[in-house]
Amino acid sequence: MSRLTICVPYRDRADHLRQFVPYILRHVDCRIVVIEQEPGKQFNRGKLVNVGWRLFGHSELFCIHDVDMLPVKADYYHAPDKIVHLATQVQQFKYRMPYGGYFGGVNIFPSAIFGQINGFYNDFWGWGAEDDDLLRRCSGLEIVRPQGRFLSLHHKHALSVPGSREFHRANVETLKTADPNNGVHTCQFEVLQRLDLDTHTIVRVAI
């Protein structure tokens, strides 16, 4: 088994997933697990990643990977035992960091460290703020930012979803008081279906 697990938080991106899985497997020695959120609530990227770690975090390295980002080079996936923020040069951001503290897109953690920082806060629903809180949880730990260049698969911006702007504003407010004890170790979920394919595993969950 590869020492690297790539965890993809996912919902309603079938076209992206069809491109993502074979592309990644051609370039990266890894196991891909897709954690799919059932319909009915706003998307919760952070909590889905927490579920992924709870189910598959026994690998040495745990990578959080958005399904719409494809690496131009893949030699930076197997890094030393440090926290790595890979998505520093992304096409949709014109190959620049969108802001100084950006910590989204693609990250690699030594799996034990992701557990030590308690992963993501579970209650950021909709788009925004979860990566900012994750960065705060990494305070005092070394973070490496190589020149990770990524192509972007086209999609509508998350804020175009009805009601998403209200959730985003709420997340920004929640960020101010997010409890560090709320995280991967307190994450509640139910596995609804698991599909083990030759190329990847899909787990559909209620959260």
C-alpha positions, 0 to 999 in steps of 0.5 A: 500500500502507498504511504500516501492517501489522497482524500477528496471531499466531494459532491456533484462533480462527476465530470471532474472526478472522471478526469481527476482519478486517472490523471493523478494515478498516472503521476502520483503513487497513492491511494485515492479515497473520495468522501461523498456528502449526501444531498440535503445540506450545504457542502462541508469540505472540512468535515468530509476530510475529517471523515476521510482521516477517521476512515483512512488516516492510517497511512503515513501521509494524508493529502487533502485534495480538491477534485478540480486541481490537477498538478502540472508536476507531481514530484512534490507529493512525497515530501519529508515529514512536514506539513506541505501546502502544495497549491501555491500556483493555481491556474484559477488564481492566475498562478499566484497566491490569492491572499497571503494566508491562503491554505486551501486546495491541496495540503499534505500532512503526516497523518499523525500530525493531522490528528494532533491538531484535531483536523478541521472544525466541523461546523463550517457549512458552505464555502469559506473559512475552513482552511483559515481555521486549519492554518491557525491550528497549525500554529507553531508547526513548520509549513513548507510551500513548494512551487506547486503548479496546478491546472484548474478544471472549470466550475461555477464559483461556490458563491454562485450557489443560492444561499451560499453568501449568507453561509459564507458570512456566517463562516467568517463570523464563526472563524472568530470563535471556532473551538479547537476541541471541535474537530476530527476526534469529535466528528459525527458521521454515518457511512451510507455506502462504500464502493471499492473500485480498482482505481479508488474508493468512494464512501458516501456519508451523512454528516 
